[in-house]
Amino acid sequence: MAQMRLNKMIADAGITSRRGADELIESGRVSINGITIREMGSKCDPERDKVMVDGETIARTLSKSYLALHKPKGVLSTMFDPEGRPSLDDFIDLRKERLFHVGRLDKDSEGLILLTNDGDLTFRATHPSFGLEKTYIIEFDGALPTGVDKVLLKGVELEDGMGRVLTFKKLSPRWIEVSIHEGRYHIIRRLMEAVGVDVLRLIRTKFGPISLGDTPEGRWRDLNDTELMNLRKALDI
């Protein structure tokens, strides 16, 4: 078989995304035939070479899985927490394949998070250049500041640059819906704080073309063929 980039091999094994694989390589946790590899862009032969991550031999996973999980509040967006705190793996422990999360939700946020062992899809879905739109509903305390919708749509200066929402809709006296394409740290919460909106609950309802729908809290479902086709189309795969 032809040579393959090492980060793609690691991603195809369901270990992490390509970006995460690069971090593993850079930190000296990957070896090929017993030799530690730290050079970005390194290649391997997945049929002949023995590739190891943290001392464990890995192999490409040709069968791909795509799940939509309704993450509850208080759960970390990680597949394992060494301190024993609730993590995503607690909800998919019956799945035999190794999965990883596509993007994150902060611990206190709820809603849709995708899980897969498709490294290429994860790489594209989390890359800023594709800018997948993500939709959230927000329960807030008190009254909305006057003109807050116009301010958020125009943009707010944060400590790490300008941030803005793509859409803003008032759903009820206590709930609003916003969408955004960014993935910066706590971006929604920081935007709301900047304009004086006191967030009580933050729930992601859509990730690109995928909707949370009626998936119960703490449960997951496989994406159907139409959802997967729409997601691939949005990511130009």
N, CA, C and O of each residue as an XYZ file, in Angstrom:
948
protein
N       0.843     -1.196      0.000
C       0.000      0.000      0.000
C       0.877      1.245      0.000
O       1.992      1.219      0.522
N       0.379      2.339     -0.586
C       1.136      3.579     -0.638
C       1.308      4.162      0.758
O       0.543      3.866      1.676
N       2.329      4.996      0.893
C       2.574      5.667      2.163
C       1.404      6.595      2.505
O       0.784      7.192      1.625
N       1.121      6.698      3.801
C       0.026      7.536      4.295
C       0.573      8.452      5.375
O       1.453      8.062      6.142
N       0.056      9.659      5.433
C       0.466     10.558      6.510
C       0.143      9.924      7.859
O      -0.917      9.325      8.041
N       1.073     10.065      8.801
C       0.930      9.424     10.101
C      -0.288      9.943     10.849
O      -0.979      9.178     11.522
N      -0.557     11.252     10.736
C      -1.717     11.783     11.469
C      -3.028     11.222     10.929
O      -3.979     11.035     11.688
N      -3.089     10.949      9.613
C      -4.295     10.335      9.043
C      -4.429      8.894      9.510
O      -5.536      8.434      9.788
N      -3.315      8.177      9.599
C      -3.340      6.797     10.090
C      -3.901      6.753     11.512
O      -4.728      5.900     11.834
N      -3.449      7.671     12.350
C      -3.919      7.723     13.739
C      -5.405      8.072     13.788
O      -6.164      7.493     14.566
N      -5.808      9.021     12.952
C      -7.223      9.400     12.897
C      -8.079      8.240     12.399
O      -9.167      8.003     12.924
N      -7.594      7.513     11.388
C      -8.340      6.378     10.845
C      -8.458      5.235     11.849
O      -9.330      4.376     11.721
N      -7.582      5.230     12.843
C      -7.650      4.211     13.886
C      -8.654      4.582     14.981
O      -8.885      3.812     15.914
N      -9.249      5.782     14.850
C     -10.244      6.200     15.836
C      -9.646      6.683     17.138
O     -10.317      6.672     18.171
N      -8.378      7.111     17.105
C      -7.723      7.580     18.330
C      -8.107      9.015     18.628
O      -8.454      9.353     19.760
N      -8.043      9.861     17.606
C      -8.339     11.281     17.741
C      -8.451     11.866     16.350
O      -8.327     11.144     15.360
N      -8.685     13.162     16.261
C      -8.722     13.825     14.963
C      -7.300     14.021     14.441
O      -6.335     13.765     15.161
N      -7.166     14.474     13.191
C      -5.827     14.731     12.659
C      -5.102     15.785     13.481
O      -3.905     15.671     13.747
N      -5.839     16.808     13.878
C      -5.221     17.850     14.701
C      -4.730     17.270     16.027
O      -3.632     17.581     16.488
N      -5.566     16.420     16.633
C      -5.158     15.769     17.872
C      -3.986     14.835     17.660
O      -3.124     14.708     18.530
N      -3.945     14.170     16.494
C      -2.829     13.272     16.172
C      -1.526     14.047     16.073
O      -0.483     13.574     16.525
N      -1.580     15.233     15.485
C      -0.377     16.067     15.394
C       0.163     16.404     16.784
O       1.374     16.441     16.998
N      -0.746     16.647     17.719
C      -0.325     16.947     19.093
C       0.325     15.719     19.739
O       1.306     15.844     20.471
N      -0.226     14.536     19.464
C       0.365     13.301     19.985
C       1.770     13.100     19.433
O       2.692     12.741     20.166
N       1.922     13.333     18.140
C       3.236     13.176     17.498
C       4.227     14.165     18.085
O       5.345     13.796     18.444
N       3.819     15.408     18.181
C       4.704     16.462     18.678
C       5.161     16.195     20.107
O       6.269     16.570     20.490
N       4.307     15.546     20.896
C       4.649     15.285     22.297
C       5.412     13.967     22.482
O       5.679     13.562     23.613
N       5.763     13.297     21.375
C       6.588     12.094     21.461
C       5.851     10.856     21.902
O       6.462      9.938     22.451
N       4.534     10.804     21.675
C       3.734      9.667     22.132
C       3.461      8.647     21.027
O       2.733      7.676     21.231
N       4.056      8.881     19.852
C       3.819      8.011     18.702
C       5.139      7.420     18.217
O       6.157      8.109     18.157
N       5.103      6.132     17.871
C       6.302      5.485     17.325
C       5.939      4.664     16.094
O       4.815      4.183     15.960
N       6.919      4.513     15.194
C       6.791      3.645     14.031
C       7.918      2.621     14.103
O       9.098      2.973     14.088
N       7.540      1.368     14.181
C       8.522      0.275     14.268
C       9.524      0.498     15.401
O      10.720      0.243     15.259
N       9.001      0.980     16.522
C       9.828      1.162     17.716
C      10.593      2.462     17.787
O      11.289      2.709     18.773
N      10.486      3.303     16.772
C      11.205      4.579     16.748
C      10.224      5.717     16.998
O       9.244      5.869     16.268
N      10.486      6.515     18.026
C       9.619      7.641     18.347
C       9.666      8.675     17.230
O      10.739      9.046     16.754
N       8.497      9.130     16.824
C       8.375     10.091     15.733
C       7.854     11.411     16.290
O       6.838     11.447     16.983
N       8.559     12.486     15.980
C       8.137     13.813     16.420
C       7.961     14.785     15.254
O       7.497     15.909     15.441
N       8.329     14.352     14.072
C       8.325     15.251     12.917
C       6.935     15.319     12.283
O       6.359     14.296     11.913
N       6.399     16.556     12.162
C       5.119     16.753     11.524
C       5.217     16.363     10.048
O       6.239     16.606      9.405
N       4.162     15.764      9.520
C       4.161     15.375      8.117
C       4.774     14.016      7.862
O       4.884     13.603      6.707
N       5.180     13.304      8.910
C       5.765     11.972      8.737
C       4.737     11.020      8.126
O       3.529     11.192      8.287
N       5.254     10.006      7.416
C       4.383      9.044      6.754
C       4.684      7.629      7.231
O       5.729      7.364      7.824
N       3.746      6.730      6.959
C       3.921      5.334      7.318
C       3.196      4.472      6.293
O       2.396      4.969      5.500
N       3.483      3.186      6.321
C       2.756      2.209      5.509
C       1.826      1.471      6.460
O       2.295      0.647      7.245
N       0.527      1.737      6.419
C      -0.392      1.140      7.400
C      -0.478     -0.373      7.323
O      -0.950     -1.010      8.265
N      -0.026     -0.967      6.210
C      -0.072     -2.416      6.059
C       1.185     -3.099      6.593
O       1.139     -4.256      7.011
N       2.293     -2.388      6.578
C       3.571     -2.998      6.936
C       4.157     -2.484      8.252
O       4.766     -3.243      9.005
N       3.971     -1.193      8.522
C       4.598     -0.584      9.693
C       3.796     -0.839     10.965
O       2.568     -0.924     10.933
N       4.504     -0.957     12.078
C       3.872     -1.100     13.388
C       3.807      0.279     14.034
O       4.817      0.812     14.492
N       2.619      0.839     14.064
C       2.418      2.176     14.625
C       1.848      2.032     16.031
O       0.883      1.301     16.253
N       2.458      2.737     16.973
C       2.012      2.663     18.366
C       1.749      4.057     18.910
O       2.475      5.002     18.601
N       0.703      4.181     19.725
C       0.392      5.415     20.444
C       0.364      5.085     21.927
O      -0.406      4.234     22.371
N       1.207      5.762     22.683
C       1.319      5.493     24.122
C       1.586      4.015     24.397
O       1.077      3.452     25.366
N       2.392      3.391     23.530
C       2.783      1.999     23.710
C       1.771      0.978     23.252
O       1.995     -0.222     23.405
N       0.647      1.430     22.686
C      -0.400      0.516     22.222
C      -0.416      0.494     20.701
O      -0.494      1.543     20.062
N      -0.343     -0.697     20.122
C      -0.384     -0.832     18.670
C      -1.766     -0.471     18.151
O      -2.781     -0.895     18.704
N      -1.796      0.319     17.080
C      -3.078      0.751     16.523
C      -3.237      0.213     15.105
O      -2.260     -0.160     14.457
N      -4.475      0.179     14.637
C      -4.775     -0.260     13.279
C      -5.916      0.592     12.742
O      -6.757      1.068     13.504
N      -5.939      0.779     11.443
C      -6.990      1.574     10.818
C      -8.355      0.916     11.028
O      -8.484     -0.307     10.991
N      -9.355      1.746     11.246
C     -10.727      1.274     11.371
C     -11.466      1.642     10.094
O     -11.706      2.821      9.832
N     -11.827      0.644      9.297
C     -12.479      0.914      8.024
C     -13.977      1.149      8.187
O     -14.593      1.825      7.362
N     -14.565      0.597      9.243
C     -15.990      0.794      9.509
C     -16.168      2.064     10.342
O     -15.576      2.191     11.414
N     -16.969      2.988      9.861
C     -17.132      4.281     10.521
C     -18.477      4.373     11.239
O     -19.484      3.834     10.780
N     -18.468      5.066     12.369
C     -19.681      5.274     13.161
C     -19.893      6.769     13.362
O     -18.939      7.540     13.470
N     -21.175      7.167     13.411
C     -21.521      8.584     13.564
C     -22.712      8.670     14.510
O     -23.806      8.211     14.182
N     -22.497      9.260     15.682
C     -23.534      9.317     16.710
C     -23.856     10.767     17.073
O     -22.997     11.647     17.018
N     -25.112     10.987     17.444
C     -25.544     12.259     18.021
C     -25.904     11.995     19.475
O     -26.800     11.200     19.758
N     -25.219     12.651     20.392
C     -25.437     12.472     21.827
C     -26.039     13.738     22.421
O     -25.626     14.847     22.082
N     -27.019     13.569     23.310
C     -27.575     14.690     24.067
C     -26.810     14.774     25.386
O     -27.125     14.075     26.349
N     -25.800     15.641     25.410
C     -24.950     15.768     26.600
C     -25.698     16.488     27.720
O     -26.225     17.581     27.514
N     -25.747     15.875     28.907
C     -26.360     16.570     30.042
C     -25.414     17.625     30.632
O     -24.209     17.606     30.381
N     -25.971     18.521     31.401
C     -25.182     19.495     32.143
C     -24.303     18.773     33.160
O     -24.722     17.774     33.743
N     -23.100     19.267     33.372
C     -22.196     18.689     34.357
C     -21.288     17.611     33.817
O     -20.485     17.048     34.562
N     -21.399     17.307     32.520
C     -20.580     16.263     31.891
C     -19.460     16.927     31.086
O     -19.701     17.873     30.337
N     -18.244     16.424     31.247
C     -17.103     16.967     30.512
C     -17.110     16.472     29.067
O     -17.457     15.323     28.795
N     -16.725     17.346     28.153
C     -16.615     16.960     26.735
C     -15.265     16.301     26.487
O     -14.424     16.818     25.752
N     -15.085     15.166     27.107
C     -13.893     14.355     26.922
C     -14.321     12.904     27.002
O     -15.350     12.590     27.600
N     -13.535     12.011     26.401
C     -13.923     10.607     26.402
C     -13.516      9.904     27.693
O     -13.992      8.807     27.982
N     -12.639     10.532     28.466
C     -12.217      9.937     29.737
C     -11.654     11.028     30.621
O     -10.912     11.892     30.155
N     -12.005     10.992     31.894
C     -11.462     11.958     32.833
C     -10.690     11.217     33.920
O     -11.272     10.402     34.637
N      -9.380     11.487     34.058
C      -8.570     10.769     35.052
C      -9.021     11.006     36.485
O      -8.688     10.227     37.379
N      -9.783     12.086     36.712
C     -10.274     12.369     38.057
C     -11.609     11.698     38.332
O     -12.165     11.843     39.420
N     -12.124     10.968     37.359
C     -13.358     10.226     37.568
C     -14.635     11.034     37.441
O     -15.708     10.556     37.810
N     -14.534     12.259     36.922
C     -15.735     13.065     36.733
C     -16.526     12.543     35.529
O     -15.952     11.893     34.656
N     -17.841     12.819     35.469
C     -18.656     12.327     34.355
C     -18.099     12.797     33.014
O     -17.777     13.974     32.850
N     -17.986     11.875     32.054
C     -17.465     12.199     30.732
C     -18.336     11.525     29.676
O     -19.228     10.746     30.013
N     -18.087     11.813     28.425
C     -18.930     11.317     27.337
C     -18.937      9.799     27.264
O     -19.946      9.199     26.894
N     -17.832      9.180     27.608
C     -17.734      7.724     27.512
C     -18.727      7.017     28.432
O     -19.095      5.868     28.185
N     -19.159      7.701     29.493
C     -20.120      7.107     30.416
C     -21.445      6.777     29.719
O     -22.198      5.922     30.184
N     -21.724      7.460     28.605
C     -23.018      7.292     27.942
C     -22.951      6.357     26.737
O     -23.984      5.993     26.174
N     -21.744      5.968     26.341
C     -21.610      5.092     25.162
C     -20.783      3.855     25.506
O     -20.126      3.286     24.635
N     -20.812      3.439     26.762
C     -19.944      2.343     27.208
C     -20.296      1.012     26.555
O     -19.502      0.072     26.598
N     -21.489      0.924     25.947
C     -21.858     -0.318     25.272
C     -21.321     -0.383     23.843
O     -21.358     -1.443     23.217
N     -20.823      0.739     23.324
C     -20.247      0.726     21.979
C     -18.857      0.109     22.041
O     -18.062      0.439     22.921
N     -18.566     -0.792     21.101
C     -17.293     -1.495     21.121
C     -16.175     -0.707     20.443
O     -15.005     -0.852     20.798
N     -16.544      0.147     19.444
C     -15.508      0.890     18.735
C     -15.040      2.087     19.562
O     -15.746      2.559     20.454
N     -13.842      2.564     19.250
C     -13.301      3.734     19.934
C     -13.806      4.983     19.222
O     -13.581      5.153     18.024
N     -14.482      5.846     19.953
C     -15.057      7.056     19.384
C     -14.424      8.287     20.020
O     -13.885      8.223     21.124
N     -14.497      9.389     19.318
C     -14.068     10.644     19.914
C     -15.054     11.738     19.528
O     -15.823     11.588     18.578
N     -15.026     12.842     20.273
C     -16.023     13.897     20.111
C     -15.619     14.888     19.034
O     -14.436     15.147     18.811
N     -16.629     15.433     18.374
C     -16.423     16.456     17.345
C     -16.692     17.807     18.001
O     -17.848     18.186     18.194
N     -15.639     18.528     18.338
C     -15.810     19.775     19.061
C     -16.160     19.532     20.520
O     -16.075     18.410     21.020
N     -16.554     20.607     21.192
C     -16.813     20.517     22.623
C     -18.040     21.331     23.020
O     -18.479     22.230     22.302
N     -18.565     20.993     24.160
C     -19.496     21.833     24.902
C     -18.916     21.980     26.300
O     -18.410     21.007     26.860
N     -18.979     23.187     26.880
C     -18.423     23.321     28.220
C     -19.250     22.512     29.208
O     -20.376     22.114     28.909
N     -18.696     22.275     30.366
C     -19.290     21.366     31.351
C     -20.722     21.757     31.705
O     -21.574     20.886     31.882
N     -20.991     23.040     31.808
C     -22.306     23.492     32.253
C     -23.303     23.649     31.109
O     -24.459     24.000     31.346
N     -22.875     23.392     29.866
C     -23.787     23.473     28.725
C     -24.340     22.094     28.389
O     -23.757     21.069     28.744
N     -25.460     22.089     27.708
C     -26.164     20.850     27.379
C     -26.358     20.747     25.866
O     -26.075     21.686     25.120
N     -26.845     19.589     25.435
C     -27.294     19.490     24.060
C     -26.453     18.619     23.162
O     -25.765     17.703     23.612
N     -26.524     18.927     21.871
C     -25.994     18.078     20.820
C     -24.474     18.091     20.744
O     -23.849     19.149     20.674
N     -23.895     16.899     20.760
C     -22.474     16.740     20.476
C     -22.328     15.474     19.625
O     -22.932     14.444     19.924
N     -21.533     15.560     18.579
C     -21.333     14.434     17.682
C     -20.155     13.590     18.133
O     -19.162     14.114     18.636
N     -20.268     12.281     17.952
C     -19.206     11.335     18.261
C     -18.958     10.478     17.028
O     -19.904     10.068     16.356
N     -17.694     10.204     16.728
C     -17.370      9.416     15.543
C     -15.972      8.835     15.665
O     -15.202      9.209     16.549
N     -15.654      7.903     14.750
C     -14.277      7.430     14.603
C     -13.750      7.795     13.218
O     -12.782      7.207     12.736
N     -14.397      8.771     12.588
C     -13.995      9.272     11.274
C     -13.126     10.507     11.468
O     -13.637     11.607     11.681
N     -11.819     10.324     11.395
C     -10.898     11.417     11.647
C     -10.987     12.523     10.617
O     -10.861     13.696     10.967
N     -11.201     12.178      9.343
C     -11.315     13.193      8.305
C     -12.516     14.091      8.552
O     -12.416     15.313      8.437
N     -13.654     13.488      8.891
C     -14.847     14.286      9.147
C     -14.652     15.188     10.366
O     -15.044     16.355     10.350
N     -14.049     14.646     11.413
C     -13.799     15.447     12.614
C     -12.899     16.633     12.303
O     -13.148     17.748     12.763
N     -11.850     16.387     11.519
C     -10.914     17.451     11.163
C     -11.631     18.587     10.447
O     -11.429     19.758     10.770
N     -12.470     18.237      9.473
C     -13.172     19.262      8.712
C     -14.251     19.948      9.559
O     -14.417     21.166      9.490
N     -14.978     19.168     10.352
C     -16.080     19.718     11.134
C     -15.610     20.694     12.204
O     -16.378     21.554     12.635
N     -14.367     20.574     12.634
C     -13.834     21.460     13.672
C     -12.880     22.502     13.120
O     -12.338     23.304     13.880
N     -12.659     22.505     11.791
C     -11.730     23.460     11.188
C     -12.460     24.771     10.915
O     -13.550     24.760     10.345
N     -11.872     25.908     11.316
C     -12.551     27.204     11.157
C     -12.928     27.534      9.718
O     -13.897     28.259      9.492
N     -12.190     27.020      8.748
C     -12.458     27.393      7.355
C     -13.811     26.895      6.863
O     -14.377     27.470      5.933
N     -14.341     25.827      7.474
C     -15.636     25.320      7.058
C     -16.786     26.033      7.759
O     -17.899     26.093      7.238
N     -16.511     26.573      8.945
C     -17.468     27.429      9.643
C     -18.863     26.865      9.770
O     -19.836     27.545      9.443
N     -18.984     25.628     10.241
C     -20.312     25.057     10.425
C     -21.120     25.902     11.415
O     -20.626     26.286     12.475
N     -22.357     26.178     11.046
C     -23.210     26.973     11.913
C     -23.747     26.109     13.048
O     -24.216     24.993     12.824
N     -23.672     26.631     14.255
C     -24.157     25.924     15.440
C     -25.243     26.773     16.092
O     -25.091     27.985     16.240
N     -26.334     26.128     16.477
C     -27.492     26.842     17.023
C     -27.690     26.472     18.489
O     -27.552     25.311     18.876
N     -28.017     27.477     19.294
C     -28.202     27.291     20.737
C     -29.492     27.972     21.176
O     -29.879     29.004     20.627
N     -30.152     27.386     22.169
C     -31.222     28.093     22.852
C     -30.723     28.417     24.261
O     -30.010     27.632     24.886
N     -31.118     29.592     24.736
C     -30.580     30.119     25.990
C     -31.725     30.547     26.894
O     -32.560     31.369     26.516
N     -31.751     29.983     28.086
C     -32.668     30.478     29.110
C     -31.935     31.544     29.903
O     -30.813     31.322     30.357
N     -32.561     32.696     30.072
C     -31.895     33.807     30.753
C     -32.737     34.319     31.911
O     -33.941     34.075     31.983
N     -32.080     35.033     32.812
C     -32.736     35.601     33.988
C     -32.936     37.092     33.765
O     -32.083     37.767     33.188
N     -34.073     37.597     34.228
C     -34.327     39.025     34.106
C     -34.831     39.413     32.724
O     -35.311     38.575     31.960
N     -34.712     40.702     32.420
C     -35.179     41.232     31.140
C     -34.011     41.374     30.167
O     -32.877     41.625     30.573
N     -34.303     41.211     28.886
C     -33.273     41.417     27.870
C     -32.953     42.907     27.758
O     -33.872     43.725     27.712
N     -31.672     43.277     27.714
C     -31.321     44.682     27.500
C     -31.878     45.184     26.161
O     -31.927     44.427     25.191
N     -32.278     46.400     26.105
C     -32.819     46.984     24.887
C     -31.779     46.958     23.758
O     -30.630     47.357     23.947
N     -32.199     46.487     22.596
C     -31.316     46.479     21.433
C     -30.222     45.438     21.469
O     -29.270     45.514     20.693
N     -30.342     44.455     22.369
C     -29.272     43.452     22.507
C     -29.108     42.642     21.226
O     -27.999     42.226     20.893
N     -30.206     42.415     20.507
C     -30.116     41.650     19.267
C     -29.239     42.352     18.243
O     -28.399     41.718     17.605
N     -29.430     43.662     18.080
C     -28.634     44.426     17.109
C     -27.164     44.448     17.494
O     -26.289     44.373     16.631
N     -26.894     44.550     18.789
C     -25.506     44.572     19.260
C     -24.809     43.253     18.953
O     -23.683     43.237     18.454
N     -25.488     42.145     19.254
C     -24.887     40.830     19.043
C     -24.711     40.521     17.561
O     -23.732     39.885     17.170
N     -25.657     40.969     16.735
C     -25.547     40.726     15.293
C     -24.445     41.577     14.663
O     -23.801     41.152     13.704
N     -24.232     42.761     15.193
C     -23.174     43.638     14.678
C     -21.795     43.173     15.134
O     -20.833     43.216     14.368
N     -21.707     42.728     16.388
C     -20.441     42.237     16.911
C     -20.045     42.906     18.207
O     -20.332     44.083     18.424
N     -19.387     42.155     19.062
C     -18.951     42.632     20.372
C     -17.454     42.384     20.498
O     -16.965     41.307     20.156
N     -16.741     43.368     20.981
C     -15.302     43.218     21.166
C     -15.027     42.434     22.451
O     -15.383     42.874     23.544
N     -14.386     41.261     22.307
C     -13.988     40.435     23.441
C     -12.486     40.509     23.621
O     -11.795     41.136     22.818
N     -11.968     39.874     24.671
C     -10.532     39.971     24.955
C      -9.680     39.308     23.882
O      -8.499     39.627     23.742
N     -10.273     38.383     23.119
C      -9.521     37.706     22.062
C     -10.046     38.057     20.672
O      -9.881     37.289     19.724
N     -10.687     39.236     20.558
C     -11.147     39.698     19.259
C     -12.647     39.827     19.179
O     -13.364     39.529     20.135
N     -13.118     40.275     18.026
C     -14.546     40.498     17.816
C     -15.314     39.180     17.737
O     -14.843     38.201     17.158
N     -16.486     39.179     18.321
C     -17.367     38.022     18.236
C     -18.779     38.486     17.943
O     -19.194     39.552     18.398
N     -19.523     37.690     17.184
C     -20.904     38.057     16.883
C     -21.720     36.805     16.596
O     -21.172     35.744     16.298
N     -23.022     36.946     16.689
C     -23.912     35.852     16.341
C     -24.387     36.035     14.902
O     -24.399     37.150     14.380
N     -24.776     34.934     14.269
C     -25.283     34.990     12.898
C     -26.776     35.278     12.874
O     -27.270     35.986     11.997
N     -27.493     34.715     13.857
C     -28.939     34.939     13.962
C     -29.306     35.141     15.423
O     -28.602     34.689     16.326
N     -30.412     35.821     15.636
C     -30.919     36.067     16.990
C     -32.439     36.032     16.922
O     -33.042     36.712     16.092
N     -33.061     35.241     17.794
C     -34.511     35.147     17.818
C     -34.992     35.027     19.260
O     -34.470     34.218     20.027
N     -35.983     35.827     19.624
C     -36.585     35.709     20.948
C     -37.698     34.687     20.869
O     -38.660     34.874     20.123
N     -37.582     33.601     21.632
C     -38.552     32.514     21.582
C     -39.693     32.697     22.565
O     -40.828     32.308     22.288
N     -39.392     33.292     23.718
C     -40.394     33.490     24.771
C     -39.828     34.522     25.746
O     -38.698     34.973     25.561
N     -40.576     34.905     26.771
C     -40.036     35.880     27.735
C     -38.765     35.420     28.443
O     -38.047     36.245     29.007
N     -38.473     34.119     28.423
C     -37.300     33.613     29.147
C     -36.267     32.931     28.254
O     -35.196     32.553     28.728
N     -36.577     32.768     26.960
C     -35.693     32.006     26.082
C     -35.385     32.769     24.795
O     -36.259     33.421     24.225
N     -34.141     32.680     24.347
C     -33.732     33.193     23.051
C     -32.987     32.089     22.301
O     -32.526     31.116     22.897
N     -32.879     32.259     20.988
C     -32.121     31.328     20.151
C     -31.096     32.124     19.352
O     -31.421     33.154     18.762
N     -29.867     31.644     19.337
C     -28.811     32.291     18.557
C     -28.063     31.229     17.772
O     -28.069     30.054     18.138
N     -27.425     31.644     16.699
C     -26.538     30.742     15.972
C     -25.209     31.439     15.754
O     -25.132     32.668     15.720
N     -24.163     30.638     15.606
C     -22.800     31.148     15.493
C     -21.978     30.114     14.735
O     -22.310     28.928     14.748
N     -20.920     30.549     14.080
C     -20.082     29.573     13.384
C     -18.719     29.404     14.042
O     -17.916     28.571     13.622
N     -18.461     30.207     15.088
C     -17.164     30.126     15.761
C     -17.127     28.979     16.761
O     -18.161     28.435     17.147
N     -15.905     28.621     17.173
C     -15.737     27.591     18.173
C     -14.800     28.008     19.281
O     -14.226     27.169     19.975
N     -14.648     29.327     19.446
C     -13.743     29.800     20.492
C     -14.254     29.435     21.881
O     -15.444     29.191     22.079
N     -13.338     29.404     22.829
C     -13.599     29.000     24.203
C     -14.741     29.817     24.810
O     -14.657     31.042     24.902
N     -15.819     29.123     25.226
C     -16.949     29.749     25.921
C     -17.507     30.962     25.161
O     -17.972     31.917     25.782
N     -17.463     30.929     23.833
C     -17.793     32.118     23.052
C     -19.214     32.611     23.311
O     -19.424     33.816     23.448
N     -20.195     31.709     23.381
C     -21.577     32.140     23.608
C     -21.725     32.774     24.989
O     -22.321     33.842     25.126
N     -21.191     32.123     25.991
C     -21.321     32.648     27.351
C     -20.623     34.006     27.477
O     -21.128     34.907     28.147
N     -19.464     34.148     26.832
C     -18.742     35.426     26.917
C     -19.483     36.539     26.186
O     -19.493     37.684     26.638
N     -20.098     36.205     25.062
C     -20.885     37.205     24.352
C     -22.082     37.649     25.196
O     -22.373     38.842     25.284
N     -22.773     36.693     25.812
C     -23.930     37.027     26.628
C     -23.524     37.880     27.841
O     -24.209     38.840     28.195
N     -22.429     37.522     28.451
C     -21.948     38.306     29.591
C     -21.615     39.729     29.166
O     -21.884     40.681     29.899
N     -21.024     39.871     27.969
C     -20.607     41.185     27.486
C     -21.786     42.119     27.245
O     -21.647     43.338     27.345
N     -22.958     41.543     26.926
C     -24.126     42.391     26.653
C     -25.133     42.371     27.797
O     -26.243     42.884     27.655
N     -24.754     41.781     28.930
C     -25.591     41.841     30.124
C     -26.728     40.847     30.173
O     -27.737     41.092     30.834
N     -26.580     39.700     29.468
C     -27.591     38.643     29.526
C     -27.125     37.583     30.527
O     -26.052     37.001     30.367
N     -27.926     37.338     31.548
C     -27.584     36.387     32.601
C     -28.065     34.987     32.191
O     -29.259     34.696     32.259
N     -27.136     34.124     31.767
C     -27.478     32.806     31.244
C     -27.771     31.828     32.377
O     -26.964     31.658     33.291
N     -28.942     31.185     32.305
C     -29.302     30.134     33.245
C     -29.046     28.749     32.649
O     -28.533     27.856     33.323
N     -29.411     28.584     31.381
C     -29.169     27.316     30.669
C     -28.721     27.633     29.241
O     -29.176     28.594     28.621
N     -27.816     26.794     28.747
C     -27.324     26.936     27.383
C     -27.365     25.556     26.743
O     -26.681     24.636     27.191
N     -28.181     25.413     25.678
C     -28.425     24.111     25.063
C     -28.140     24.203     23.566
O     -28.749     25.016     22.870
N     -27.217     23.375     23.066
C     -26.970     23.347     21.626
C     -28.005     22.436     20.969
O     -28.156     21.274     21.348
N     -28.708     22.976     19.988
C     -29.770     22.227     19.317
C     -29.394     21.790     17.907
O     -30.002     20.867     17.367
N     -28.396     22.442     17.301
C     -27.983     22.068     15.944
C     -26.471     22.198     15.806
O     -25.852     23.095     16.379
N     -25.895     21.289     15.037
C     -24.482     21.352     14.680
C     -24.438     21.164     13.168
O     -24.561     20.043     12.673
N     -24.262     22.273     12.428
C     -24.378     22.193     10.983
C     -25.779     21.733     10.625
O     -26.751     22.283     11.143
N     -25.914     20.734      9.748
C     -27.237     20.252      9.347
C     -27.840     19.227     10.309
O     -28.951     18.749     10.078
N     -27.131     18.886     11.374
C     -27.610     17.871     12.318
C     -28.364     18.537     13.460
O     -27.860     19.475     14.078
N     -29.576     18.050     13.741
C     -30.403     18.599     14.821
C     -30.474     17.625     15.997
O     -30.422     16.407     15.824
N     -30.593     18.191     17.189
C     -30.765     17.371     18.391
C     -32.095     16.626     18.337
O     -32.188     15.476     18.764
N     -33.113     17.283     17.814
C     -34.431     16.655     17.719
C     -34.970     16.273     19.091
O     -34.831     17.025     20.056
N     -35.580     15.108     19.167
C     -36.179     14.656     20.430
C     -35.305     13.628     21.147
O     -35.797     12.860     21.975
N     -34.003     13.614     20.827
C     -33.092     12.700     21.520
C     -33.079     13.025     23.017
O     -32.733     14.150     23.378
N     -33.438     12.100     23.896
C     -33.510     12.400     25.324
C     -32.134     12.723     25.918
O     -31.103     12.285     25.408
N     -32.143     13.481     26.981
C     -30.903     13.819     27.678
C     -30.186     12.544     28.129
O     -30.796     11.644     28.705
N     -28.881     12.486     27.854
C     -28.087     11.342     28.248
C     -28.164     10.168     27.291
O     -27.541      9.135     27.540
N     -28.919     10.298     26.192
C     -29.055      9.221     25.216
C     -28.398      9.611     23.898
O     -28.158     10.789     23.632
N     -28.112      8.607     23.083
C     -27.514      8.859     21.778
C     -28.289      8.097     20.710
O     -29.060      7.182     20.998
N     -28.057      8.508     19.468
C     -28.625      7.813     18.321
C     -27.629      7.857     17.177
O     -26.804      8.768     17.102
N     -27.700      6.882     16.290
C     -26.889      6.901     15.076
C     -27.462      7.917     14.097
O     -28.680      8.035     13.964
N     -26.591      8.648     13.411
C     -27.073      9.525     12.348
C     -27.668      8.672     11.234
O     -27.142      7.607     10.910
N     -28.759      9.140     10.654
C     -29.331      8.404      9.536
C     -28.617      8.783      8.236
O     -27.784      9.689      8.217
N     -28.947      8.089      7.167
C     -28.242      8.290      5.897
C     -28.383      9.714      5.382
O     -27.427     10.285      4.857
N     -29.574     10.290      5.530
C     -29.801     11.653      5.043
C     -28.979     12.659      5.838
O     -28.383     13.571      5.265
N     -28.949     12.493      7.157
C     -28.157     13.390      7.998
C     -26.680     13.319      7.620
O     -26.011     14.344      7.484
N     -26.184     12.096      7.453
C     -24.774     11.930      7.129
C     -24.463     12.505      5.754
O     -23.407     13.108      5.559
N     -25.368     12.325      4.803
C     -25.169     12.882      3.474
C     -25.124     14.419      3.542
O     -24.282     15.045      2.897
N     -26.027     15.018      4.320
C     -26.055     16.473      4.447
C     -24.819     17.005      5.154
O     -24.305     18.068      4.806
N     -24.342     16.262      6.148
C     -23.144     16.671      6.864
C     -21.926     16.607      5.941
O     -21.117     17.534      5.913
N     -21.799     15.531      5.200
C     -20.693     15.406      4.248
C     -20.743     16.506      3.186
O     -19.711     17.044      2.785
N     -21.946     16.829      2.743
C     -22.090     17.898      1.750
C     -21.657     19.229      2.319
O     -20.986     20.008      1.640
N     -22.037     19.504      3.571
C     -21.653     20.766      4.222
C     -20.139     20.865      4.398
O     -19.577     21.960      4.400
N     -19.485     19.709      4.544
C     -18.031     19.680      4.769
C     -17.263     19.423      3.480
O     -16.038     19.311      3.494
N     -17.988     19.330      2.362
C     -17.367     19.123      1.055
C     -16.512     17.848      1.033
O     -15.388     17.841      0.530
N     -17.074     16.780      1.588
C     -16.376     15.483      1.598
C     -16.912     14.620      0.474
O     -16.465     13.487      0.299
